[in-house]
């Protein structure tokens, strides 16, 4: 049941010690080898849970969110930490405000279950990725856990795989960071046949 959007008024839920223990951003970025790609887009960046550690590891991060409130909080945190290699962009879900083949990597953390048009969205991801670029999707496990969205809002990995395949993305690695969160990697293949 994708489509439900996170309420920015509950910002404190996005960054708390319990979540950091189960979903440590620095470890995840090492596991996905984020530093091997120089320009990343963090789509649905929120207040910077992944943006800020990613900015410390790569050349440039383009942080996109539909919420102006989230982007304002992100900018405040970037200024406090004197981080200058992040471009914050307000963007629509179905039309990402980036040029074709403009990024080497995309991170989509706890956002896929909120998408209204997931296949169209992943086609946009494919459009902005360089050939060989990767998208990392971090999501809630499809089971009841002590935090997170209701079970009927969560996604099966096979569902995300089907969306990615339709968008011309090939399956890469899978991570299980805790009993709450999983990671899925998809790669834009140079010779991938897209079904547009």
C-alpha positions as CSV (number, residue, x, y, z in Angstrom):
1,X,0.0,0.0,0.0
2,X,2.5,2.6,-1.1
3,X,1.7,6.3,-1.1
4,X,1.6,7.4,2.5
5,X,3.9,10.4,3.1
6,X,5.9,11.0,6.3
7,X,4.7,14.0,8.4
8,X,7.6,16.5,8.9
9,X,6.1,17.4,12.3
10,X,7.5,14.0,13.5
11,X,11.1,14.8,12.5
12,X,12.5,13.5,15.8
13,X,11.4,10.0,14.9
14,X,13.8,10.1,11.9
15,X,16.9,10.5,14.0
16,X,17.1,9.0,17.5
17,X,19.5,6.6,19.3
18,X,17.3,3.5,18.7
19,X,17.1,4.0,15.0
20,X,20.9,4.8,14.8
21,X,21.6,1.5,16.5
22,X,19.5,-0.4,14.0
23,X,20.4,1.7,11.0
24,X,23.9,3.2,11.4
25,X,24.4,5.4,8.4
26,X,28.2,5.4,8.4
27,X,28.3,1.5,8.4
28,X,25.7,1.3,5.7
29,X,27.6,3.8,3.5
30,X,30.7,1.7,3.9
31,X,28.9,-1.5,3.1
32,X,27.4,-0.1,-0.1
33,X,30.9,1.3,-1.0
34,X,29.5,4.9,-1.4
35,X,32.9,6.4,-1.6
36,X,33.5,4.7,-5.0
37,X,30.9,7.1,-6.6
38,X,31.7,10.8,-6.6
39,X,28.3,12.4,-7.1
40,X,25.2,11.1,-5.2
41,X,21.6,12.0,-5.0
42,X,19.9,11.4,-1.7
43,X,16.2,11.4,-2.6
44,X,13.8,11.9,0.2
45,X,16.7,13.2,2.2
46,X,14.7,14.5,5.1
47,X,16.9,16.4,7.6
48,X,20.1,14.7,6.4
49,X,20.3,11.3,8.2
50,X,22.3,9.9,5.2
51,X,23.1,13.2,3.4
52,X,25.5,14.4,6.1
53,X,27.6,11.3,6.5
54,X,27.5,10.8,2.7
55,X,28.8,14.4,2.2
56,X,31.8,13.5,4.3
57,X,32.7,10.6,2.1
58,X,32.1,11.8,-1.5
59,X,32.7,14.8,-3.7
60,X,29.1,16.1,-4.0
61,X,25.6,15.2,-2.7
62,X,22.4,16.5,-4.2
63,X,19.8,16.2,-1.5
64,X,16.2,16.2,-2.7
65,X,12.9,16.2,-0.8
66,X,9.4,17.3,-1.5
67,X,9.2,18.9,1.9
68,X,10.5,22.5,2.3
69,X,10.5,22.0,6.1
70,X,12.9,19.1,5.8
71,X,15.2,20.9,3.5
72,X,15.3,23.9,5.8
73,X,16.3,21.7,8.7
74,X,18.9,20.0,6.5
75,X,20.4,23.4,5.5
76,X,20.6,24.4,9.2
77,X,22.4,21.2,10.1
78,X,24.8,21.6,7.1
79,X,25.7,25.1,8.2
80,X,26.2,24.0,11.8
81,X,28.7,21.3,10.6
82,X,30.2,23.6,7.9
83,X,29.5,21.1,5.1
84,X,29.6,22.8,1.8
85,X,29.4,20.0,-0.8
86,X,25.6,19.5,-0.6
87,X,23.1,21.0,-2.9
88,X,19.5,21.0,-1.5
89,X,16.7,20.8,-4.0
90,X,13.0,20.8,-3.5
91,X,11.6,18.3,-6.1
92,X,8.4,16.6,-7.1
93,X,8.1,12.8,-6.6
94,X,7.5,11.9,-10.3
95,X,9.8,14.5,-11.9
96,X,13.2,14.7,-10.3
97,X,14.9,18.0,-10.9
98,X,18.2,16.6,-12.2
99,X,19.7,16.3,-15.7
100,X,20.0,13.0,-17.5
101,X,23.0,10.9,-16.4
102,X,24.0,13.5,-13.8
103,X,24.8,11.2,-10.8
104,X,26.8,8.1,-10.0
105,X,24.7,6.9,-7.2
106,X,21.3,7.4,-5.6
107,X,20.2,6.5,-2.1
108,X,16.5,6.1,-1.3
109,X,16.2,5.5,2.4
110,X,12.8,4.6,3.8
111,X,11.1,6.3,1.0
112,X,10.1,3.5,-1.5
113,X,7.1,2.5,0.6
114,X,5.7,6.1,0.4
115,X,5.8,6.3,-3.4
116,X,2.6,7.0,-5.3
117,X,3.9,5.8,-8.7
118,X,6.9,3.6,-7.9
119,X,7.6,2.4,-11.5
120,X,7.5,6.0,-12.9
121,X,9.7,7.1,-10.0
122,X,12.3,4.4,-10.7
123,X,12.3,5.3,-14.4
124,X,13.3,8.8,-13.3
125,X,16.1,7.3,-11.2
126,X,17.3,5.4,-14.2
127,X,17.2,8.6,-16.2
128,X,19.4,10.6,-13.8
129,X,21.9,7.7,-13.2
130,X,25.1,7.4,-15.3
131,X,25.5,4.0,-17.0
132,X,26.9,1.7,-14.3
133,X,25.5,3.9,-11.6
134,X,23.7,2.3,-8.7
135,X,20.7,3.0,-6.6
136,X,20.6,1.8,-3.0
137,X,17.1,1.3,-1.5
138,X,16.9,1.0,2.3
139,X,13.5,-0.2,3.5
140,X,11.7,-1.7,6.4
141,X,11.4,-5.4,6.6
142,X,8.0,-6.7,5.6
143,X,7.2,-7.8,9.2
144,X,5.9,-6.3,12.4
145,X,8.7,-4.5,14.3
146,X,8.7,-2.2,17.3
147,X,9.1,0.9,15.1
148,X,8.1,1.9,11.6
149,X,5.1,2.0,9.4
150,X,2.2,-0.5,9.6
151,X,2.7,-3.9,7.9
152,X,0.4,-3.1,5.0
153,X,2.6,0.0,4.1
154,X,5.8,-2.1,3.9
155,X,7.2,-3.7,0.7
156,X,8.3,-7.2,-0.3
157,X,11.8,-7.2,-1.8
158,X,10.3,-9.0,-4.8
159,X,7.9,-6.1,-5.4
160,X,10.8,-3.6,-5.5
161,X,12.8,-6.0,-7.8
162,X,9.9,-5.9,-10.3
163,X,9.7,-2.1,-10.3
164,X,13.5,-1.9,-10.8
165,X,13.5,-4.4,-13.6
166,X,10.7,-2.5,-15.4
167,X,12.8,0.7,-15.1
168,X,15.8,-0.9,-16.7
169,X,17.8,-1.5,-13.5
170,X,19.6,-4.8,-12.8
171,X,19.7,-6.4,-9.4
172,X,22.9,-6.1,-7.4
173,X,23.6,-7.0,-3.7
174,X,21.2,-7.4,-0.8
175,X,22.0,-6.4,2.8
176,X,20.3,-7.3,6.1
177,X,21.5,-4.6,8.5
178,X,19.1,-5.7,11.4
179,X,15.9,-7.6,11.8
180,X,14.2,-4.2,11.0
181,X,16.0,-2.9,7.9
182,X,17.1,-4.3,4.5
183,X,19.1,-2.8,1.7
184,X,18.6,-3.5,-2.0
185,X,21.1,-2.5,-4.7
186,X,20.2,-1.9,-8.4
187,X,22.5,-1.0,-11.2
188,X,21.9,0.9,-14.4
189,X,23.4,-1.5,-17.0
190,X,25.0,-0.1,-20.1
191,X,23.2,-2.6,-22.3
192,X,20.0,-2.9,-20.2
193,X,16.8,-3.2,-22.3
194,X,14.3,-0.8,-20.9
195,X,10.6,-1.4,-21.3
196,X,9.3,2.1,-21.7
